[in-house]
Amino acid sequence: MRIALFTDTYPPFINGVSTSVFNLAKTLKEHGQDVLVVTTRSDDGELELEDGVLRVPGVAMKKIYGYRLTNIYSSLAFNIVKQFEPDVIHNQTDSTIGQFAKIAASRLNIPIVYTYHTAYEDYTYYATHGFFDRFAKRVVRTYSNVVANQTSGYITPSFKTKEYVRNIGSDVYINVIPTGIDFSAFNLNVLDENKIKELKEKYSIKENTKVFLILGRIAKEKSMDYSVKCIAYYHEKHPERDIKLLIVGNGPQKEELEKLVEELNIGDITVFVGAVPAKETPYYYSLADIYTSASITETQGLTFMEAMALQAIVVARFDDNLSGTIIDGKTGFFFSDEETFMEKAEKIFNMSEEELNVIRNNALDICDVYSIERFYQNVMGVYKRAIRKFW
């Protein structure tokens, strides 16, 4: 089968959608399918096709962490897609690249599958800055319904996202397919021990240091400020404990987060690592005793599974989307405020190694649901049904 994947974000850009599409392209090719990825350039330059990835030039949106907007149509790019002769287009975005996907599917008269990755209502403030935000959310809901009705196959990565689509009035058939993760890279046995040792020395992580890790895009919807406040509260109550907070990532709220860290007087225990290449993230998970996130806007929660695979204990703010992944006290822990965060951290740090290993092993069992092989089989089933439906 020949599949064209359209996405506005792809490595070296790092986020959940980028990881999801990269993993999909990789497993499709490993199973013998032909794949063309159509995405934006991550830098300035001309249209470029290399190793099955067609990168379209666009204008950087600096306030949205480097996202780029392209023209909704490029004749040069379309000719490359046409020459590829896809059997199906899989659209992963509603940006300009997503509009290009729809035009290409229409002109080529082939089915289009769509994955609803992002709850756009959580991002309207980037456009409205608080003005007419309620109206903007209504527009988003209407648009989302229209998109759903125009597809030959519709995918959401979680039941929470499926419920959202139902709540806004869509009756489209929804395939719930969690994004697959290639856990081969998220395994302590394949990491370079010398590199781990170097990172520990670099960040002054001693044998008795307890490491909190926050990883991802530093933006309002990720609620990293909430996590930082919780860690500061723990530090205030337990000044005797040697702790370190690593914040890995970059984004529009970085300066605000840096100021907050100083205001909370935890600058001496906090390291802003910055953005790191995707292949480096396993090393940072491996440093963590606790991986924490307060985001309640996730549609996939890939970082939780990655952290669990590398044996970090997850402490997450409760969200329905995580209820099947994090079982409180068994595969990880939930918190709701500073007090409950401190209680869960205290509990974890007081556990024996045997008790911690029970949590880690339970978490690894959960990770099997997100295996890359299961992901491949489920997505291929959607493609085949979409093609039959289109006939």
JOURMO-V692051 format. One record per pair of residues at least 24 apart in sequence whose C-alpha atoms are under 8 Angstrom apart, sorted by sequence separation. I is the first residue (numbers start at 0). J is the second residue. D is the distance in Angstrom with one decimal. If there is no record, write none. Layout:
i:I j:J d:D
i:I j:J d:D
//
This chain:
i:41 j:65 d:7.9
i:71 j:95 d:4.8
i:85 j:109 d:7.9
i:86 j:110 d:7.6
i:87 j:111 d:5.9
i:88 j:112 d:6.1
i:89 j:113 d:5.7
i:90 j:114 d:6.5
i:91 j:115 d:7.0
i:92 j:116 d:7.5
i:144 j:168 d:7.1
i:147 j:171 d:6.3
i:244 j:268 d:6.0
i:245 j:269 d:6.0
i:246 j:270 d:6.2
i:247 j:271 d:6.4
i:248 j:272 d:6.9
i:249 j:273 d:5.5
i:281 j:305 d:7.7
i:285 j:309 d:5.8
i:287 j:311 d:5.6
i:288 j:312 d:6.2
i:289 j:313 d:5.8
i:290 j:314 d:6.2
i:291 j:315 d:5.4
i:292 j:316 d:6.5
i:70 j:95 d:6.3
i:71 j:96 d:6.2
i:87 j:112 d:7.4
i:89 j:114 d:7.6
i:91 j:116 d:7.0
i:144 j:169 d:5.6
i:243 j:268 d:4.9
i:244 j:269 d:4.6
i:245 j:270 d:5.0
i:246 j:271 d:5.0
i:247 j:272 d:5.0
i:248 j:273 d:4.7
i:249 j:274 d:5.3
i:284 j:309 d:6.3
i:285 j:310 d:7.2
i:289 j:314 d:6.7
i:41 j:67 d:7.6
i:68 j:94 d:7.2
i:69 j:95 d:5.8
i:70 j:96 d:7.8
i:71 j:97 d:7.9
i:72 j:98 d:7.9
i:77 j:103 d:6.7
i:81 j:107 d:7.2
i:141 j:167 d:7.9
i:242 j:268 d:6.6
i:243 j:269 d:6.0
i:244 j:270 d:6.2
i:245 j:271 d:6.3
i:246 j:272 d:5.9
i:247 j:273 d:5.3
i:248 j:274 d:4.1
i:285 j:311 d:6.9
i:314 j:340 d:7.7
i:40 j:67 d:7.6
i:68 j:95 d:6.1
i:69 j:96 d:6.7
i:71 j:98 d:5.7
i:72 j:99 d:5.3
i:140 j:167 d:6.1
i:243 j:270 d:7.8
i:245 j:272 d:6.7
i:246 j:273 d:7.3
i:247 j:274 d:6.0
i:248 j:275 d:6.9
i:284 j:311 d:6.6
i:331 j:358 d:6.7
i:39 j:67 d:6.6
i:68 j:96 d:7.8
i:71 j:99 d:5.0
i:247 j:275 d:7.3
i:281 j:309 d:7.2
i:329 j:357 d:7.7
i:330 j:358 d:5.0
i:9 j:38 d:6.8
i:12 j:41 d:6.9
i:39 j:68 d:7.8
i:314 j:343 d:7.5
i:329 j:358 d:5.4
i:330 j:359 d:6.7
i:2 j:32 d:7.5
i:4 j:34 d:7.3
i:6 j:36 d:7.5
i:8 j:38 d:6.5
i:9 j:39 d:7.8
i:11 j:41 d:7.4
i:39 j:69 d:7.1
i:46 j:76 d:7.6
i:72 j:102 d:7.6
i:328 j:358 d:7.5
i:330 j:360 d:7.9
i:1 j:32 d:6.2
i:2 j:33 d:6.2
i:3 j:34 d:5.8
i:4 j:35 d:6.2
i:5 j:36 d:6.0
i:6 j:37 d:6.3
i:7 j:38 d:5.2
i:8 j:39 d:6.8
i:209 j:240 d:7.9
i:211 j:242 d:7.5
i:213 j:244 d:7.7
i:217 j:248 d:6.3
i:330 j:361 d:5.3
i:331 j:362 d:7.3
i:0 j:32 d:5.3
i:1 j:33 d:4.7
i:2 j:34 d:5.0
i:3 j:35 d:4.7
i:4 j:36 d:4.7
i:5 j:37 d:4.7
i:6 j:38 d:5.1
i:7 j:39 d:5.7
i:208 j:240 d:7.9
i:209 j:241 d:6.3
i:210 j:242 d:5.7
i:211 j:243 d:6.1
i:212 j:244 d:5.9
i:213 j:245 d:6.3
i:214 j:246 d:5.8
i:215 j:247 d:6.4
i:216 j:248 d:5.5
i:217 j:249 d:5.3
i:218 j:250 d:5.7
i:224 j:256 d:6.3
i:231 j:263 d:6.5
i:329 j:361 d:6.5
i:330 j:362 d:4.5
i:0 j:33 d:6.2
i:1 j:34 d:5.9
i:2 j:35 d:6.4
i:3 j:36 d:5.8
i:4 j:37 d:6.0
i:5 j:38 d:6.0
i:6 j:39 d:7.7
i:208 j:241 d:5.0
i:209 j:242 d:4.7
i:210 j:243 d:4.8
i:211 j:244 d:4.8
i:212 j:245 d:5.0
i:213 j:246 d:4.8
i:214 j:247 d:4.6
i:215 j:248 d:5.1
i:216 j:249 d:5.5
i:217 j:250 d:4.4
i:218 j:251 d:5.6
i:219 j:252 d:6.5
i:223 j:256 d:7.8
i:227 j:260 d:7.3
i:231 j:264 d:7.9
i:329 j:362 d:7.7
i:3 j:37 d:7.1
i:113 j:147 d:7.9
i:207 j:241 d:6.9
i:208 j:242 d:5.3
i:209 j:243 d:6.3
i:210 j:244 d:5.9
i:211 j:245 d:6.3
i:212 j:246 d:6.1
i:213 j:247 d:6.2
i:214 j:248 d:5.9
i:215 j:249 d:7.4
i:216 j:250 d:5.4
i:217 j:251 d:6.4
i:218 j:252 d:4.9
i:231 j:265 d:6.5
i:208 j:243 d:6.8
i:210 j:245 d:7.3
i:212 j:247 d:7.6
i:217 j:252 d:5.4
i:218 j:253 d:7.5
i:224 j:259 d:7.4
i:228 j:263 d:7.5
i:330 j:365 d:7.8
i:217 j:253 d:5.8
i:113 j:150 d:6.5
i:325 j:362 d:7.9
i:112 j:150 d:5.8
i:115 j:153 d:7.6
i:111 j:150 d:5.7
i:112 j:151 d:5.6
i:113 j:152 d:6.3
i:114 j:153 d:6.0
i:115 j:154 d:6.2
i:116 j:155 d:6.6
i:204 j:243 d:7.4
i:110 j:150 d:7.4
i:111 j:151 d:5.5
i:112 j:152 d:4.5
i:113 j:153 d:5.1
i:114 j:154 d:4.5
i:115 j:155 d:5.2
i:116 j:156 d:6.8
i:110 j:151 d:5.7
i:111 j:152 d:6.8
i:112 j:153 d:5.9
i:113 j:154 d:6.1
i:114 j:155 d:5.7
i:115 j:156 d:7.4
i:324 j:365 d:6.4
i:112 j:154 d:7.7
i:114 j:156 d:7.7
i:118 j:160 d:7.6
i:35 j:80 d:7.8
i:115 j:160 d:7.8
i:312 j:358 d:7.6
i:312 j:359 d:7.1
i:35 j:83 d:7.5
i:311 j:359 d:7.6
i:310 j:359 d:5.5
i:307 j:359 d:6.9
i:308 j:362 d:7.4
i:289 j:344 d:7.9
i:307 j:362 d:5.9
i:308 j:363 d:5.9
i:307 j:363 d:6.6
i:39 j:96 d:7.5
i:8 j:66 d:7.5
i:38 j:96 d:6.8
i:308 j:366 d:7.1
i:7 j:66 d:7.6
i:37 j:96 d:7.8
i:307 j:366 d:7.7
i:7 j:67 d:7.5
i:63 j:125 d:7.7
i:304 j:366 d:6.2
i:226 j:291 d:7.1
i:226 j:292 d:6.3
i:226 j:293 d:5.6
i:202 j:270 d:7.6
i:225 j:293 d:6.2
i:223 j:292 d:6.9
i:222 j:292 d:7.7
i:223 j:293 d:6.4
i:20 j:91 d:7.8
i:212 j:283 d:7.8
i:221 j:292 d:7.8
i:222 j:293 d:5.5
i:223 j:294 d:7.3
i:212 j:284 d:7.3
i:221 j:293 d:6.9
i:222 j:294 d:5.2
i:221 j:294 d:4.5
i:222 j:295 d:8.0
i:220 j:294 d:6.7
i:221 j:295 d:7.4
i:16 j:91 d:7.8
i:212 j:287 d:5.7
i:220 j:295 d:7.9
i:221 j:296 d:7.1
i:210 j:286 d:6.8
i:211 j:287 d:5.8
i:212 j:288 d:7.9
i:220 j:296 d:6.5
i:3 j:80 d:7.6
i:210 j:287 d:4.9
i:211 j:288 d:6.2
i:212 j:289 d:6.3
i:213 j:290 d:6.3
i:209 j:287 d:7.6
i:210 j:288 d:5.2
i:211 j:289 d:4.9
i:212 j:290 d:4.8
i:213 j:291 d:5.8
i:209 j:288 d:6.0
i:210 j:289 d:6.4
i:211 j:290 d:5.9
i:212 j:291 d:6.2
i:213 j:292 d:6.4
i:211 j:291 d:7.0
i:1 j:83 d:7.8
i:3 j:85 d:6.0
i:1 j:84 d:7.1
i:2 j:85 d:5.3
i:5 j:88 d:7.4
i:1 j:85 d:4.7
i:2 j:86 d:6.1
i:3 j:87 d:6.6
i:4 j:88 d:6.1
i:5 j:89 d:6.3
i:6 j:90 d:6.6
i:7 j:91 d:7.7
i:0 j:85 d:7.8
i:1 j:86 d:5.2
i:2 j:87 d:5.3
i:3 j:88 d:4.8
i:4 j:89 d:4.9
i:5 j:90 d:4.9
i:6 j:91 d:5.1
i:7 j:92 d:6.3
i:0 j:86 d:6.5
i:1 j:87 d:6.9
i:2 j:88 d:5.9
i:3 j:89 d:6.1
i:4 j:90 d:6.0
i:5 j:91 d:5.8
i:6 j:92 d:5.6
i:2 j:89 d:7.1
i:4 j:91 d:7.3
i:5 j:92 d:7.2
i:7 j:94 d:6.7
i:195 j:282 d:6.4
i:199 j:286 d:7.5
i:7 j:95 d:7.9
i:194 j:282 d:8.0
i:214 j:302 d:7.7
i:7 j:96 d:5.9
i:6 j:96 d:6.4
i:7 j:97 d:7.5
i:195 j:285 d:7.8
i:5 j:96 d:6.5
i:6 j:97 d:6.9
i:190 j:281 d:7.9
i:195 j:286 d:7.5
i:5 j:97 d:6.5
i:190 j:282 d:7.2
i:184 j:278 d:7.9
i:5 j:100 d:6.2
i:186 j:281 d:7.9
i:185 j:281 d:5.7
i:184 j:281 d:7.2
i:122 j:220 d:7.4
i:187 j:285 d:7.2
i:121 j:220 d:6.8
i:16 j:116 d:6.8
i:233 j:337 d:7.8
i:232 j:337 d:6.5
i:229 j:336 d:7.3
i:230 j:337 d:7.9
i:233 j:340 d:7.8
i:229 j:337 d:4.6
i:233 j:341 d:5.3
i:228 j:337 d:7.3
i:229 j:338 d:7.9
i:232 j:341 d:7.4
i:230 j:340 d:8.0
i:229 j:340 d:6.3
i:230 j:341 d:7.7
i:233 j:344 d:8.0
i:229 j:341 d:7.2
i:185 j:305 d:6.4
i:178 j:299 d:7.0
i:180 j:301 d:7.8
i:177 j:299 d:6.9
i:186 j:308 d:6.6
i:187 j:309 d:6.1
i:178 j:301 d:7.7
i:182 j:305 d:7.6
i:185 j:308 d:5.9
i:186 j:309 d:5.7
i:185 j:309 d:5.8
i:180 j:305 d:7.9
i:182 j:308 d:7.1
i:160 j:298 d:6.3
i:159 j:298 d:7.4
i:157 j:298 d:6.3
i:156 j:298 d:6.4
i:157 j:299 d:6.5
i:156 j:299 d:5.9
i:64 j:216 d:8.0
i:23 j:179 d:7.5
i:22 j:179 d:6.8
i:22 j:180 d:6.7
i:19 j:178 d:5.9
i:22 j:181 d:6.9
i:19 j:179 d:7.1
i:159 j:319 d:6.7
i:19 j:180 d:7.8
i:159 j:320 d:5.3
i:158 j:320 d:7.1
i:157 j:320 d:6.8
i:121 j:296 d:6.9
i:118 j:296 d:7.3
i:117 j:297 d:8.0
i:118 j:298 d:7.3
i:117 j:298 d:6.5
i:116 j:298 d:6.3
i:116 j:299 d:7.8
i:64 j:249 d:7.7
i:64 j:250 d:5.1
i:63 j:250 d:7.6
i:64 j:251 d:5.9
i:63 j:251 d:6.7
i:182 j:370 d:7.4
i:62 j:251 d:6.0
i:180 j:369 d:5.9
i:181 j:370 d:6.9
i:182 j:371 d:8.0
i:179 j:369 d:4.8
i:180 j:370 d:5.7
i:181 j:371 d:5.6
i:177 j:368 d:8.0
i:178 j:369 d:6.4
i:179 j:370 d:5.2
i:180 j:371 d:5.2
i:177 j:369 d:6.3
i:179 j:371 d:4.3
i:178 j:371 d:7.9
i:179 j:372 d:7.5
i:179 j:373 d:7.2
i:179 j:374 d:4.9
i:178 j:374 d:6.3
i:179 j:375 d:7.7
i:177 j:374 d:7.0
i:176 j:374 d:6.9
i:14 j:215 d:7.0
i:176 j:377 d:6.7
i:14 j:216 d:7.1
i:176 j:378 d:7.4
i:174 j:381 d:7.7
i:152 j:381 d:6.3
i:152 j:382 d:7.3
i:152 j:384 d:7.6
i:152 j:385 d:5.4
i:151 j:385 d:5.0
i:151 j:386 d:7.8
i:151 j:388 d:6.9
i:151 j:389 d:6.8
i:13 j:276 d:7.7
i:13 j:277 d:6.6
i:11 j:276 d:7.0
i:11 j:277 d:7.5
i:10 j:277 d:7.9
i:112 j:381 d:7.9
i:112 j:382 d:7.2
i:112 j:385 d:7.1
i:111 j:385 d:7.6
i:110 j:385 d:6.3
i:110 j:386 d:6.1
i:109 j:386 d:7.9
i:110 j:389 d:5.9
i:109 j:389 d:7.4
i:15 j:299 d:7.3
i:15 j:300 d:7.7
i:15 j:301 d:6.4
i:15 j:302 d:8.0
i:87 j:382 d:7.0
i:87 j:386 d:7.2
i:86 j:386 d:7.7
i:26 j:371 d:7.0
i:26 j:372 d:7.6
i:27 j:375 d:6.8
i:22 j:371 d:7.6
i:26 j:375 d:6.5
i:23 j:374 d:7.9
i:23 j:375 d:7.1
//
